[in-house]
Structures are given as structure tokens and as C-alpha cells.
Amino acid sequence: MPKIETLNLRVRDPAAQCRFYSDILGMQFLGDDTVGYATEEANIRFLQSELSYDPQPHDLYWKIALAV
């Protein structure tokens, strides 16, 4: 069964996002602005965004669920 290996998210400051996910959520920095918990699970790669997010009424929003 196919699985998601990497989730790409555009952000204004990829390095700051990596620090937050590593320091607060305990993910490992994997290089190339990517963080993850283990090789068997999906990683998150932060890509540089040129513009700040401008929310619109018709936008869809994602939530990241964490299990502790």
C-alpha cells in the first residue's frame, strides 16, 4: 500500500519551523529543511515561501494530529 513519505509545506522561515518542530515536538532534523520522527513515518519538509499567507474565505485548512 502506498504511503506518504514527505509532506511539503511552504513557510516564510524554514529554519525557524525546523527548530520549533525539533525543540518543542521532539522531531529530528534530517537536513534539507526536513524534520521527522523515524524513517518509517512521514517527514515534513519546509519550503521557502516568497509571500506571507493571505487567508481567504474559500480556503481549506489542515490540522496536524499528534498522538502522545
Secondary structure, 3 states (H helix, E strand, C coil): CCCCCEEEEEECCHHHHHHHHHHCCCCEEEECCEEECCCCCCEEEEEECCCCCCCCCCCCCCCCCCCC
